[in-house]
Amino acid sequence: QMAQKLLSANTMRFYDNERYRILCGSLQVLLECLFITKEHECLQRLIEEILTPKPKKSEQDATAHNSDNNTADKSESKSDESSKKQYIYEMMLDDSTSRLLQTIFEFGDAMKNACSVVKHFLNAKEIRELAFNENGNFVLQSLLRRLSDVDSIKFVGTALQHETKALFERNRVGVIVCLIDAFARADLKANAIIKQVVEILKSDNDSNSNLIEAFLYLNVASGHNRRKLELKSKVLPSSTRFAVLGCLLLQSVVKCNSNFLLPTFGAAYLALSADRILALCKDSSGSHCMQCFVEAKHIPMDMKWRFVQKILPKFHTLCVNKFGNYFTESVFNSFDLEHKQKFALKLLESSSVLKGSKLGFILYSKMKLDLLQENETKWKQIIMKKQSPKNGVGGAKKEKVRSHTQSQKKNNYKNKKSNKNQKSKTKANEYRNKSAPQRQQSKNHVNNSYKKIKTKMKKAKKLY
């Protein structure tokens, strides 16, 4: 009913804008509630109702008149598709309905909603217009976050790969971030987009400066703005000194596989000084930039270890810090057993510092450094057990065991159920085979036992 109200209000939104906005907001809440309560069928029905336009009276009359002709049916289906396409595109550009579409793509089924919209209702020109639009770029970002189909990701990539410079100029960096993330999810190389990003950032900054600094201070060129951010980070500890969009762009570029990853970004990370790395690790956004380099799949382990070795003597200061604590944990989890042992033994040297603070003691217990101090072989066994499901060592065996136990449980449950059914059937057959006086005797026996229980209950009540 709410969806039908929205569709009827679609024509009058220019006259009563406030009412229309409230209706869209309430629909967003309804979609979120259906997602939380796991009513997926109802959620999908509501989404389909929202995405289908309400036919006009003239169209309804025409369909009723031309229902007998086959040619008329074909023309009607084509007109319906074009009207639906136009309707969805208008919704993407509108202020209220664009937010509603974002919730649809985020909480609805990705294949049925996001992929179908890209495949059937958008062309390359419309994708470019959405990317530059004030409301449409947020809808495109939510679409890219939910896309899993490789062909549709490639289609959006080809539509936007020559527009990266224009997107930077119009401050639509969020679209580029989501597009590179989609490429990384699908294990595709985003060489053309990353090449343009690197060229733009190198042209805007000095040739001698580090490329990572250009990402960190994206659109924060003046010294006055930088001082402002630094003062804000001192007053509010959770705020960052760097550009948030630039940090997000750097993370997405490092996570995605490309030809520029090791020669440009790997070298840029290794060129950073130890003091600069420590300062970045202690920042709310900078710590994520350092963390993504350590957790990246396509960067070799030796390069990661060389990067960590730079700050290894001063790692105890990061263990005590709020944001550096997460970085140390990700370093420990991303390394193999040999490098883990080296890293843990180095941290053991400053065990008194770790035990002295709350955050440090949590890390100390997570890494099981007390066990490492007592028995190295036992520590290795425990770490290997934890590491095996993530890296695939013994993970397949565990999955097989789990599946076997689950199948056993299912079979046992089925056997118990069948035994119960058989017992009840045998009892029913025995009762049917009895003669009339025997049945009466069994009924009287049940009634007498019920009466005895009732009298006992009455006596107990009187006693208490």
N, C-alpha and C positions, 0 to 999 in steps of 0.2 A: 504493500500500500504506500509506503514511504517512497519507494522507487518510482511508482506511478505518479505520485505527487511531484517528485522532482522533474519528471519528464513533462508534466503539464505546466510546471513552473518555468520550464526552460524558455518558453516563449515570452513570459512576463518578467524575466529577470532584470530587464532594463528599467522596468517601472517600480518594482519592489525588490531592490537589491539586498537589503538587510534580511528580509524574510528568506530569500533564496540562499544566502550565506549560512544562516542558522540551519536550514534544511540539509545542506551539504555537510555541515559539521556533525549533525546528529546521525547522518548516514555513515560517516567515518567511524563514529563511536560504536554504532551497531555492527559494522564489519569487524572491528577489533574484538568486540565481545563474542561474536560468533567464532572467531579464530581461537580465542582463549578457551572457550567451552568445547572446542573441537567438533563443532557442527559444520563439517566441511561441505556436505551436500547442500545444506541450506545457504551456506556462504556463497557457493558457486552459482546457485539459482538466483540469489540476490544480485551478484555481479553481472550475470547475463541479462537480468532485467534492467540494470542500470545502463549497460552498454548497448542495448537495443533501443533505437529511437521510436517514439510514439508516432504512428501513422496519422496523417491529417484526414479530415472527413472526406475531402474530394478523392484521396487515394483509396480510402475504404470503399467508397461507392464504385470507383473504377474497378477494384478487385472483385467486388460482388457482381458487377455487370459482365466482366470479361473472364469469368471463371471457367467457361466452357472451351475457350480457344487455347490451343497449345502455344501458338506464337505470342499471344498476350501474356501467358505465364512466364515465358522466357524473358520478355522485355521487363516484366514486373520484377523478376528476380535480379536482373541487372540494375534496375533503378533502386531496388532495396539495398543492394550492396554499395552502390555509389552514395546513397543517402546515409547509410551507416558509417561509411568511411569519412564523409564530410562531418557527420555528427561527432565522431570520436576525435577528429582533428580539432574541431571547435572547442570541445571539452578540454583538450590539452592546453589550449591557449588562454582559456578563461581563468580568472583569479581563484574562484571558489571551486570549480569542478576539477581544476588541475591538481589541487590537494586531495580531492576525493579519488582521482585516478592513481595518485601516488600510493594511497592506502590499499587500493585494489591490487596494484602490482606487488606490493610488499607482503600482503597477507593472503592473497589468493594463490591459486595454483599457477606456477611459473609457465608450464607448457601450454596450458589452456588460455592464459591471459597475455603474458608478456610476449611469448614467442609467436602466438597467433596474431597479435596486433602488429608486430614487426613484419611478419610474412604477408599478411592479407590487407592491412589498412594503411601502411606507410611506404612512400617511395623515397628515393635519395634526396630529392629537392625538399620534401617536407621534413626529413630528418635534419637537414641543414638549417631550415627555418626554425625548427624546435630548439636546436642547439643555441641559436642566437636570441631567442625570445626570452622575455623576462620571467614568464611562468613556465613555458615549455621546456626550458633547460633542466628544471628540477624533475619534471616528468620523465625526460630522457635519461636522467641519472638513475632514477628508481627502476626504469626499464632495464638499463645496462647492469644494474646490481642483481637482477633476477634472471637475466638471460643465461641459458645453459647450452642452447643449440649453437653449434660451431658455424653453420652457414649464415645464421642471422647475425652473429657477432662479426663475421667477415663482411657482411653486407653493410652494417653500420660503420665499420672501420673504413671501408672503401669510400663511403659517402662523406666521411669527416677527415680523412688523412691529409688532404690538401688545405684544410681550413684551420690548422693548429695555430698558425701565426695570428689569424683573425680572431680566434678564440682567446688567445692571450691578450690581445689588444682590447677586446670587449669584456675582459675579466670573467671568462667562462672556463676557468681552469678545472672546476669540478667535473665537467663533462669529460675532459681529457683523462682525469684521474680514474673515473668509473670505466672508461673505455679500455685503458691499459690494464685495469684489474680484471675486466672481462676476458681480455686476451690471455692473461696469466692463468685464469681459471680453466680456460680451454686448452692450455699448453701450446699456445701459438706465439710466434715471434712478432713483436710490434716494432720492427726495425725502422720503418718509415716515420712513424709518429715520434719515437724516441730520438731519432736523428734530428728532426726538426726542433724538438724541445731543447736538445743540447745546443744546437746552433743559435737559437733565440737567446738562451741564457748566457752563452759566451759573448754574443754581440752586445748584450746589455751591460755586462760587467768587464772588468779588466782581464786581459789575457793571462797575467801573472797570478791572479787570485784563484783559489781552489773552487772547483765546480760545485762542491757540496755547500760552500758558503753562499753561492748564487741561489741555490734552492732554498736555503734557510732564510734568506732575506729577500724572498720573492715579493715584488711590489712594495718593498720597504727600502727604497734607495737612499733617502735623505737621512742624515745623521740625527736630525731632530726626532724623527719617528722611531729610530732605533733606541735613543735615550729614553723615550716615552715608554717603550715596551720593557726596557730594563728596569725602570723605576716601578712599573706595574708589577713585574715579577718579584721585586723585593718586598712590596707591600702585600701582595697576594701570592703566597707560596705555590699554589696550584696553577697559576697562570704562567704562560710561556713568554720567553724573550724573542721568539722567532715567529715567522709567518706560518700559520697553521696550514694553509693551502699548499705552500711550498714544501712543508714537511710531509704532507699526504702524497704529493706528487713524487717526491723522492722515494718514499716507501713503495709506491706502486711500480716505479721504474726498476728498483732493485729486486723486487719480487718477480718481475716478468723476465723471461728469457729473451735476450737479444744479443746482437753482435757487438754492442757497445758496453756490455756489462763488465767484463773483466778488464779490457784495456783502458777504458775511461773511468768507470765508477769504482772498480777495484783499486786502481792506482790512486784515485782521489781519496778514498778512505785510508789507504796506507800512508798517504802524504800528510795526513793530519798529525799535529803534535800531540804528545801525551796529555798536556794540560788542557788542550782544546777538547779532546775526547772525554776527559773527566768532567769538564764543564757542560758538555752536551748531554752526557749520561745523567747529570743531576737536574736536567730540565724536563718538564712534563712532555713537551713535543719532541725535543732533541733526543731523549732516551728511546723513543719509538724508532727514530731514524737509525740509531746505532743498533738497536735490537733487530731490525729487519735485515741488516747486513749479516748478522751472526746466524739468523734463522733461514736465510735464503737457500733454496735447494741447489741452484745452479752455480754457486760459488764454492770452490774447492776448500777442503778442510785445512790445508796448509796456509792458505791466504787468511782464513779466519783466525788461525792460531798466531800468525805473525801480527795481526791487528790487535789481538788480546794481549800478546806479550809486551806491547808498548806500555800498557797501564797495569801490568801484573803486580809490580811492587806496591802500588797504591790502591789495590782493589779493596782493601779493608774499609777505605773511606766510602766506597760505593755501597758496600753491604749495609752500612749504617744509614744511608740516605734513603728517602721514601721512593724515589724514582730509580735510583741506581740499584736498589734491591731487586727490582724486576729484571734489570739488565743482567745482573750476575746469575740469576736463576735461569734465564734463557740461554746464557753462555754455557752453563753446566749441562742443561738438557740437550742442547744442539750438538755437543761434541761426542766423539766415540769414546770407548772405555779408556784407551791409553791417554788421551788428552784430558779426560775427566779426572783421572788419577793425579796427573801433574798439576792441574788446576786446584784440586782439593787439597793436595799436600802443601801448595803455596799458601792457601787460605788458613791451613792449620797453624802456620807460623804466627799468625795474628789472632789466635783463638780467644785470647783474653779480651780483645776489642769486640769480637762478635758476641761473646757471652755477656758483655757489659750493657748492650742495648737490646731492646725488644725485637726490632727488625732483624738484627744480626743473629740473635739466638734462634729465631724462626728458621733462618737460612741454615744455621749450624745443625739444627735437628733434621731439616729436609734433606740435606746432603749426607747425613749420618757420619759427621766428622769424628765423633767420639768413638764409633766402631772402627773407623779407618785408623785411628791412633792405636787401638788395641789389637785388631786382627785385620790385616789387609785382604787376605784371601776370602774371608767371610763377607767383607765389604764389597769385593768384586762380584761375588755370587749374587748378592742382593741387587746391586746396580744392574747386572746383566739381566736379571729377571724383570726389572722395571723397563729396561731398554728394549728387550726382545719384541714386544708387540708393536712398538712404534717403528723400529727399523726392519721388521719382517723376520727376525731371527726367532724361529719357534712360534711365530704368530699363527701360521697356518695350522700347526698341530693343535694349538689351543682352541682355535675356531672349530676344528673337527671334533675335538672332545666335547665342546659346548653343544654343537649341533647333535652329537650322539646322545648326550645326556637329556637334551630337550626332547628328542624323538622317543627316548625311553620313558620319560615322564608322560608324554602324550599317550603312548601305548598302554602304560599302567593305568592311566585314568580311564581309557576306553574299556580295558578289561574289567575294571571295578564296576563301571557303569553297566556293562553287559551282564555281569554276575548278579547285580542288583535287580535288573529287569527280569532275568531268568527266575530268581527267587520269588519275585512278586507274581510272575506268571504261574509258577507251580502252586503257590498258595491259593491263587484265584481258581485254578483248575481243581484243587482238592476241595475247595468250598462248593464248587458247582457239582462235583460228584457225590457229595453228601446227600442223604435223604432229608425230608422235611423235619422229622423229629430231631435228627442229629444237628441240623442247622439251628433249631430252636434251643437245644442244649448249649451250643456254643455262644449264642446270643445271651442266654441267661447267665452263663459263666462270666461274660464280659460285664454285664450289668451288676452282678454281685460284687465283683472286684472293684468296680467304680464306686459302689455304695460303701464298701469297707474303707476305701481311701477318703471318702467324704466325711465319714464318722470320725476317723482318726484326726483329720484336719480340724474338726469342730472341737474335739477334746483338747488338742494342742492350743487352740485359741483361748479356751476357758482357763487353761493352766497359766498362760502368759497374761 
